[in-house]
């Protein structure tokens, strides 16, 4: 499944879709409406070490939920969001990084960051991938990309090695 957008009357909306095969060939079937697309501009390019205050090797040892929350918070910070308790806020958009929930005025939205979308669906998908017993590097990279999370190459490699210890030589 992946996020697809449609433009309606000048506004962009996000949908979770899956590809299905029909007699007429491949089609996209809408699984869930996500909400309007919120597009903050990237205003910083703070690296994960600078943001987390830890070396990449130490970050890779953090529990998965802590690491994922840190990566989401860093992206939000890079896109101009400000921390307000456990939430991050920008122009009426409120994000709860631990679950990827993003809303404006109580309505669910998708936050377009980098090449993906931060929303509950993409964070859930990323968590599912992180919890798999068998995992390809491509699958892990795609899950981060689809959630709009730019992950440091060294951190990605260390995380993948940690998740798939039998692959190490």
N, C-alpha and C positions, 0 to 999 in steps of 0.2 A: 504494500500500500504506500501511497505517497500523497503529498499535498498538491492540489491543482487550484489555480485561481481563475476566476471569471470576472470580467468587467461588466457591471450593470449600471447604467445611467451615470457613468463617470466614476463609480466607486468599485474598488476591487474587493472580492470576497473569496475566502479560502474554503476548500472542500477536501475531505479525506476521500480518496478514490482508490479503487483497485482495478487492475486489468483483468478482463474476462474474455474468453473466446466464445464467439457465437458463430452461427452459420454464415454470417456476413463478414466474419473476420474479427480481429481484436477490437474491443470496446472498453471504455472506461465506465465503471459503475460507481456512482456516488455512495459511499458508506456512511458519511456523516458530514453535516454542515459544521464548519469550525467557527466562522464568523468573518467580520470585516478584517481587512489587512491593515495593520499599522506599520508604517515604514519610517523608523527613526534613522537619522543620518549617523554614520560612524564619525565620532568626534575625537576619539583617542585610539591609540594602538598599543595599549598596555599589554605586555607579555605576561604569561601565567606566573613566572617567577617573581616579577615585579609586583603583580597584584597579590599573590598569595604569600609573598615574603618567605617562600621556601624554595629550595633547589628542586629541579624537576625530578630527580631521583627520589627525593623525600615525598614529593606530591604523589608520585606513582604508588607509594606505599599506603596512602590514605584509604579508608574504606570507600567503596564505590559511591555511595550516596553523598558523602562529604566532598569527594572529588568532583562529582557531577554538579553539585550545587555551586562549588567554587568556580567551575568553568562557565556555568550559566551566569553567575553574578559578574564575572569578569567581562563577558560579552555585553551584559546590560550596562555596565560602567563604561565600556568602550563606545556604547551607543547613546550616552548622555543621561541614562537613568540615574536617579539618586536613591540611596537606601533610606527607607523609613521603617525602622524596626525590622521585621522579617519580610517586608515587601520592598519592591523597587518601583519608583514612580517617575513618569515623564508625560507631560501634556495630557493629564487625565487617564493615562494608561497605567494600570497597576499589575505588576507581575509578582507571583510567588514562586521563586526559583526552585524550591525543593520539589514542587509538583508540576512546574511549567505552566501554571494557570495564569492566563493573561486576560484582563477585562478592561473595558471602558464603560463607565456608568452601569456596571453590573452585567454587561453583555460580553460573552466570550469573544475573543479576537485571536488572530494569529499575528505575531510580531515577526516581520521580515527582517532577518539579520544575515549578513554575509550572503550565502547562496541558499539559505533555507528558511524555515519558519519555526519560531519557538511557540509551542502551544502544548496543551495536555497530550494530544495524540502523538506528537513527535517525541516528547519526553518519555511517554509510556513505551513507545516503540524502542527507544534507545535503551531504556531499562530492561526490556525483554531481551534485547540483543546482548546486553552486558551480563545477563543471567544465564545465557545458553552454555551448555556443556561443550558443544562443538561450534566453532565460530571461525569465519574467514576474516582476514584483514580487510577485504573489500566490504564485507557486510558491516563491520564495525565502523569503518571510515564513512560509509554511506549513511549510517544512522546518525553520526555526529554532524555530517554535512546537512542532512535533511532537517535537523533540529536547529540549524543556524549556528552551531558551535564550531569555532575555529580552534582546533587543538594543535598544540605544538608537536612537531614531528617526533622529537625525542620522547616526549611524554606519551604519544600514541604508541610508539614501539615498546616502551616499558610497560604500559598498560596492557597491550596485547600479549606480551610475554608473560605477564602476571596472570592474565585470564586463561592463557593456553600454555601452561608450564611444560607439557609434554612436547611442545613444538621447539623448545629451546635446545640448542646443541651444546 
